[in-house]
Amino acid sequence: MFVSAVEEHFHNHGAIEEPWVGVIHQVPHHNLRRYPDLARLIESEVWLRSVPFCRGLWTLSNYAREFLLTNGVRIPVCVLPYATSSEVPQFDWDRFVSQETPRLLHVGEFQRNFQSFYDLHVPGWRKQLLIPPKWPIHSRAVVVNESVELVPRVSDVEYDALLQESVVFVDLIDAPANTVIVECLARATPICVNNVGGVAEYLGEDYPLYHNGNADGLLTDFTKLRLAHDYLLERRKRVASDEEFLRSIRSSVVYLSLPTPQSQLGQFRRFDLTVLIESGAKIESLRPLLTGLAMQENAPDFEIVIWNNGPNDSRAVAKIVEGVRPHLSVRTIIGCDNIHGGLRFALPALARSDVLLVCGDSVAPHPTFVRTLFDAHRRLGTKTMVCVRGHLLRPHRLEIDSPESAWQTESQITFLDESMPATTVDFGSGDCVIASMHLFRHAASYPMTHPEYRLVDDYWMCQVLGARMGVKIYKIQASDILHFSNCDENGFGDDPLVHEQRVRLYIEHMLTLSKLSAAEPAKVVVGAKTRRSTAPAVTKGPHR
């Protein structure tokens, strides 16, 4: 949220409790009631409630910034130049001196000492005060006299004409930056002003018409007036244009530390979801898979990353992708070697979202596939991994002499496919799984006990997340949102190496759980009875 005037927003709308940046306009100290000065602002309740959400501030002078920083403000504060147009009528010295009675003009009302203008003794000058909106209030504190002529509000054109042929006088109480100073600077109109606050940041320290109790003498010295005009002719080159003002914003620490707007991110734009397609030998499945993803209904904004492990298939993959590119955001990574499922742990560094949906090339998505899985992820939370197939471990003992037997009977380890009712499981099949990206990062921070676990990396990840990190693995009923083509029945295929690592990982899982519960004798389920035991390798799933 951008707040163009922080003090005004606080007064009219109260605290800001969302990320915001804003521009500060007030001076360090004043006695006005409506908008607090900076000293009161940073002690106010509305500021204290808002500042935790503030990402940075801009001021119009270093004077105001230094006050904030030296009084405990610990967020970035940058200075912006007070911009104005240089395409304005310029002060005309000849017109000024040709007047029978030169005009001395008072402009503005904020932080003005009006009495000083009335007290000026400048014989031969025509003193005119442009009536400010709150003059009835200000005038109560002024001892008026007949030396000042009150001028009602003038048009912009008339105002420009006045600044072309008048000298301006103001006596400031304080000023972070000041509109009339910038206006005079842009026109090279001599202005007699006291050097307070941030005035010198605009006029410079050597400006010849600074008054300090000597304004009468300065204004009757036309040599000084001409010197001031010539000084401003050179100084006005530093007046910031609108373009320079915007450039100052864009180059500031405050702006550069903000998130880039989604519309400007280009190739770095963010998505609600990243879909990783692990494409291997089943290249013929890629086209219907992408076609199905292109026809999703009411889906979140998602990108697709295809990670193909077959370098010889690169042209075929590129041709398939080209056919759906008008409808999908697709990036393709071609690998020269098969790194198995380990690529899902590398993807968090490449993904442009905070949620990852891993999708094997055997998945045939129905129109509500993405929406259903994404909603399940949001409903179950960031500490749950959602899958559509997986294995459920029944309460049993680890068979020390024949651990592979656990996979040979449905009584101990049961495979639940996409048609089965929703339930927690111990291992989720990686051919279709969705989770927060940080879970993949955390799982990758655990070194694999054996490098061969890459063959069963999805189940190794579940073992880490479930047994070590307490993450719930939840299988949803999904037969109405997808089906699998050319797929094995238990999620592992026929590769003997895969089956070998499956058993090794199962053993590690059982032993890990027994260590976690070693402080208490484990319970062993035997038929319908339960007895106490000190056997180290007896357990059931951590979520049950």
Number of C-alpha atoms within 10 A of each C-alpha: 11 11 16 14 13 21 22 17 15 18 13 9 9 15 16 21 13 13 15 18 23 21 20 24 22 24 21 21 14 16 9 10 7 9 18 21 18 21 16 14 18 17 10 12 12 17 19 14 14 17 21 14 14 19 19 22 24 25 23 23 25 20 21 24 22 14 15 21 13 9 12 9 15 11 15 18 25 20 19 20 24 19 19 17 13 17 9 12 14 19 25 17 18 9 12 17 14 10 11 10 13 17 20 22 24 26 17 16 17 14 17 18 17 22 16 16 23 19 14 18 16 16 11 11 16 17 25 21 21 18 18 17 12 10 12 10 9 15 12 9 11 14 10 14 10 8 17 18 15 14 13 11 12 12 9 9 9 11 12 17 15 18 24 22 24 25 23 24 26 23 22 20 16 22 24 21 26 21 14 16 21 22 21 22 28 26 24 25 28 31 30 23 20 20 22 16 20 20 23 17 16 20 23 14 11 10 19 21 23 22 18 10 11 11 21 14 14 18 24 15 10 12 11 16 21 15 15 21 26 15 19 24 18 11 17 19 11 13 20 20 16 15 10 15 16 15 12 17 18 12 10 18 15 19 19 11 11 13 8 12 10 11 8 9 11 9 7 11 13 19 17 15 25 26 22 26 25 23 23 20 11 13 16 15 18 24 17 16 19 24 18 18 24 18 16 16 13 11 20 14 14 21 20 21 19 21 19 24 21 18 15 12 15 17 10 13 22 13 11 18 21 13 13 16 13 10 13 19 16 18 14 16 14 17 15 12 10 13 12 15 19 16 16 22 18 13 18 20 9 9 21 20 19 15 25 27 27 21 22 23 28 24 21 22 23 18 19 18 21 25 16 16 23 20 13 19 23 13 10 14 14 17 17 23 25 28 31 26 28 27 20 21 21 19 18 21 20 22 13 9 7 8 15 18 13 20 16 11 10 12 12 17 18 18 19 24 21 21 15 15 13 16 13 21 27 26 26 29 25 25 23 23 24 25 27 22 22 15 22 20 16 14 19 16 11 12 9 15 10 10 10 15 22 19 21 22 24 20 23 24 24 24 26 22 24 23 20 16 14 14 19 23 25 24 28 23 17 20 16 14 17 20 15 16 11 10 14 11 11 15 17 15 11 10 9 10 11 17 17 15 20 20 16 16 21 21 17 15 23 21 16 19 21 20 13 12 14 14 8 12 14 19 18 20 17 11 7 5 7 10 9 11 12 12 15 18 23 22 25 23 19 17 14 11
